Amino acid sequence: MKTFLKLWLFRPFLLSGTMWQTIPLRRSWIGLLLPILLFSGCRTAPTNFTLSFTVESIGIYKLSIEINADKSYRTYQQNLYLDAHANTEQINTAQGIMTDEEFAELTKLIAGSQLFKLKDSYGFDKEPDELDPFSNVIYQLHYAEGRKVKNITMRPNATDLFPKQFLGLIQFLIRLNK
């Protein structure tokens, strides 16, 4: 197969009378194939983005994190159940700056997740199982890069539908929020 491919790609050179007659044709093949081969698997790391991730057990607890491209982040934690009974709203917030290693891992996971190719919702196609303890948990991810915006809402029982890098991104955000 390799021999056939080599002969097919270089057939203009092999069939022509002189090398100079085939250079433009060979360049055109190389010009077509080289960018396709080089950039087909490349995913660039995001440079200017905002990422927001929320985990909520409906009516019980809410945990959020917002991350900016300048490595700054802010976390929010709220016990919705206790706040409802106390008739108050107490939101615990914290902020910080990510380390270079954390930020490099985050941008790698974002690039590998292909967020803009994912659907907007997962796990809502059927009624939740009331016996499942995670049936009332919802994950929400908001990602903005330049003018492109992606919102994804999911239930944890739909994790088998996601790319491996996306699951890694969710795990990373949960770890960072602790």
One Martini backbone bead per residue (centre of mass of N, CA, C, O) as a GRO file, in nm:
protein
  178
    1MET     BB    1   0.058   0.063  -0.021
    2LYS     BB    2   0.295   0.260   0.003
    3THR     BB    3   0.395   0.231  -0.286
    4PHE     BB    4   0.140   0.328  -0.425
    5LEU     BB    5   0.130   0.608  -0.291
    6LYS     BB    6   0.400   0.708  -0.397
    7LEU     BB    7   0.337   0.673  -0.697
    8TRP     BB    8   0.082   0.852  -0.703
    9LEU     BB    9   0.210   1.121  -0.595
   10PHE     BB   10   0.471   1.088  -0.816
   11ARG     BB   11   0.367   1.048  -1.116
   12PRO     BB   12   0.448   1.309  -1.265
   13PHE     BB   13   0.754   1.255  -1.235
   14LEU     BB   14   0.764   0.967  -1.369
   15LEU     BB   15   0.612   1.057  -1.654
   16SER     BB   16   0.807   1.262  -1.719
   17GLY     BB   17   1.078   1.409  -1.879
   18THR     BB   18   1.108   1.638  -1.659
   19MET     BB   19   1.137   1.796  -1.360
   20TRP     BB   20   1.032   2.091  -1.437
   21GLN     BB   21   0.740   2.002  -1.527
   22THR     BB   22   0.652   1.886  -1.222
   23ILE     BB   23   0.669   2.097  -0.994
   24PRO     BB   24   0.388   2.236  -0.994
   25LEU     BB   25   0.229   1.972  -0.940
   26ARG     BB   26   0.371   1.892  -0.680
   27ARG     BB   27   0.305   2.149  -0.525
   28SER     BB   28  -0.001   2.116  -0.531
   29TRP     BB   29  -0.010   1.857  -0.366
   30ILE     BB   30   0.142   1.964  -0.123
   31GLY     BB   31  -0.046   2.210  -0.079
   32LEU     BB   32  -0.291   2.023  -0.009
   33LEU     BB   33  -0.178   1.810   0.205
   34LEU     BB   34  -0.020   1.955   0.429
   35PRO     BB   35  -0.246   2.113   0.580
   36ILE     BB   36  -0.420   1.869   0.641
   37LEU     BB   37  -0.208   1.711   0.808
   38LEU     BB   38  -0.129   1.936   1.016
   39PHE     BB   39  -0.449   2.042   1.099
   40SER     BB   40  -0.644   1.800   1.168
   41GLY     BB   41  -0.541   1.758   1.493
   42CYS     BB   42  -0.555   2.049   1.573
   43ARG     BB   43  -0.571   2.231   1.889
   44THR     BB   44  -0.624   2.522   2.023
   45ALA     BB   45  -0.566   2.723   2.270
   46PRO     BB   46  -0.718   2.924   2.465
   47THR     BB   47  -0.705   3.289   2.524
   48ASN     BB   48  -1.016   3.418   2.525
   49PHE     BB   49  -1.200   3.349   2.821
   50THR     BB   50  -1.507   3.208   2.972
   51LEU     BB   51  -1.582   3.012   3.270
   52SER     BB   52  -1.876   2.830   3.378
   53PHE     BB   53  -1.958   2.630   3.676
   54THR     BB   54  -2.242   2.420   3.777
   55VAL     BB   55  -2.359   2.263   4.080
   56GLU     BB   56  -2.693   2.117   4.134
   57SER     BB   57  -2.905   2.050   4.398
   58ILE     BB   58  -3.218   2.079   4.392
   59GLY     BB   59  -3.284   2.280   4.672
   60ILE     BB   60  -2.992   2.231   4.835
   61TYR     BB   61  -2.723   2.278   4.639
   62LYS     BB   62  -2.453   2.517   4.542
   63LEU     BB   63  -2.188   2.516   4.286
   64SER     BB   64  -1.939   2.761   4.178
   65ILE     BB   65  -1.740   2.863   3.880
   66GLU     BB   66  -1.514   3.125   3.770
   67ILE     BB   67  -1.320   3.171   3.466
   68ASN     BB   68  -1.040   3.338   3.341
   69ALA     BB   69  -0.776   3.417   3.121
   70ASP     BB   70  -0.609   3.553   3.380
   71LYS     BB   71  -0.651   3.309   3.615
   72SER     BB   72  -0.904   3.389   3.741
   73TYR     BB   73  -1.120   3.314   4.030
   74ARG     BB   74  -1.461   3.212   4.139
   75THR     BB   75  -1.645   3.106   4.423
   76TYR     BB   76  -1.960   2.929   4.500
   77GLN     BB   77  -2.163   2.873   4.803
   78GLN     BB   78  -2.488   2.705   4.862
   79ASN     BB   79  -2.747   2.644   5.104
   80LEU     BB   80  -3.067   2.616   5.010
   81TYR     BB   81  -3.213   2.466   5.238
   82LEU     BB   82  -3.125   2.642   5.484
   83ASP     BB   83  -3.208   2.915   5.363
   84ALA     BB   84  -3.513   2.852   5.344
   85HIS     BB   85  -3.554   2.798   5.656
   86ALA     BB   86  -3.410   3.087   5.740
   87ASN     BB   87  -3.475   3.318   5.536
   88THR     BB   88  -3.201   3.322   5.364
   89GLU     BB   89  -2.881   3.441   5.205
   90GLN     BB   90  -2.586   3.235   5.187
   91ILE     BB   91  -2.279   3.322   5.025
   92ASN     BB   92  -1.987   3.162   4.952
   93THR     BB   93  -1.676   3.319   4.880
   94ALA     BB   94  -1.402   3.291   4.642
   95GLN     BB   95  -1.062   3.383   4.546
   96GLY     BB   96  -0.820   3.358   4.264
   97ILE     BB   97  -0.514   3.213   4.137
   98MET     BB   98  -0.386   3.028   3.908
   99THR     BB   99  -0.170   2.819   3.820
  100ASP     BB  100   0.019   2.730   3.556
  101GLU     BB  101  -0.058   2.429   3.567
  102GLU     BB  102  -0.365   2.459   3.587
  103PHE     BB  103  -0.400   2.630   3.329
  104ALA     BB  104  -0.278   2.428   3.131
  105GLU     BB  105  -0.482   2.203   3.188
  106LEU     BB  106  -0.736   2.359   3.118
  107THR     BB  107  -0.669   2.433   2.819
  108LYS     BB  108  -0.635   2.141   2.728
  109LEU     BB  109  -0.926   2.047   2.799
  110ILE     BB  110  -1.078   2.249   2.626
  111ALA     BB  111  -0.954   2.174   2.352
  112GLY     BB  112  -1.034   1.859   2.375
  113SER     BB  113  -1.358   1.891   2.414
  114GLN     BB  114  -1.521   2.036   2.197
  115LEU     BB  115  -1.768   2.225   2.286
  116PHE     BB  116  -1.902   2.321   2.002
  117LYS     BB  117  -1.988   2.003   1.936
  118LEU     BB  118  -2.184   1.994   2.150
  119LYS     BB  119  -2.455   1.968   2.304
  120ASP     BB  120  -2.687   2.138   2.516
  121SER     BB  121  -2.807   1.849   2.612
  122TYR     BB  122  -2.810   1.596   2.884
  123GLY     BB  123  -3.044   1.363   3.027
  124PHE     BB  124  -3.355   1.488   2.927
  125ASP     BB  125  -3.516   1.252   2.761
  126LYS     BB  126  -3.594   1.159   3.055
  127GLU     BB  127  -3.709   1.070   3.336
  128PRO     BB  128  -3.622   1.063   3.645
  129ASP     BB  129  -3.495   0.861   3.886
  130GLU     BB  130  -3.600   0.847   4.217
  131LEU     BB  131  -3.375   0.630   4.317
  132ASP     BB  132  -3.172   0.827   4.220
  133PRO     BB  133  -2.952   1.039   4.388
  134PHE     BB  134  -2.873   1.210   4.099
  135SER     BB  135  -3.148   1.319   3.965
  136ASN     BB  136  -3.115   1.631   4.103
  137VAL     BB  137  -2.862   1.678   3.930
  138ILE     BB  138  -2.686   1.967   3.788
  139TYR     BB  139  -2.503   2.063   3.503
  140GLN     BB  140  -2.333   2.377   3.421
  141LEU     BB  141  -2.202   2.523   3.112
  142HIS     BB  142  -2.011   2.821   3.042
  143TYR     BB  143  -1.879   2.932   2.718
  144ALA     BB  144  -1.645   3.196   2.620
  145GLU     BB  145  -1.509   3.280   2.285
  146GLY     BB  146  -1.538   3.564   2.212
  147ARG     BB  147  -1.836   3.525   2.018
  148LYS     BB  148  -1.849   3.247   2.133
  149VAL     BB  149  -2.119   3.036   2.265
  150LYS     BB  150  -2.162   2.787   2.536
  151ASN     BB  151  -2.432   2.574   2.650
  152ILE     BB  152  -2.437   2.321   2.912
  153THR     BB  153  -2.667   2.061   3.005
  154MET     BB  154  -2.658   1.812   3.278
  155ARG     BB  155  -2.650   1.484   3.379
  156PRO     BB  156  -2.464   1.243   3.540
  157ASN     BB  157  -2.603   0.986   3.384
  158ALA     BB  158  -2.460   1.101   3.087
  159THR     BB  159  -2.136   1.035   3.070
  160ASP     BB  160  -2.119   0.832   2.810
  161LEU     BB  161  -2.149   1.088   2.586
  162PHE     BB  162  -1.857   1.187   2.633
  163PRO     BB  163  -1.567   1.305   2.607
  164LYS     BB  164  -1.287   1.250   2.782
  165GLN     BB  165  -1.199   1.551   2.813
  166PHE     BB  166  -1.467   1.651   2.933
  167LEU     BB  167  -1.458   1.484   3.192
  168GLY     BB  168  -1.190   1.608   3.284
  169LEU     BB  169  -1.300   1.896   3.309
  170ILE     BB  170  -1.511   1.842   3.526
  171GLN     BB  171  -1.315   1.727   3.738
  172PHE     BB  172  -1.135   1.975   3.756
  173LEU     BB  173  -1.357   2.179   3.850
  174ILE     BB  174  -1.427   2.028   4.111
  175ARG     BB  175  -1.144   2.036   4.238
  176LEU     BB  176  -1.111   2.351   4.229
  177ASN     BB  177  -1.375   2.403   4.421
  178LYS     BB  178  -1.254   2.290   4.709
   0.00000   0.00000   0.00000
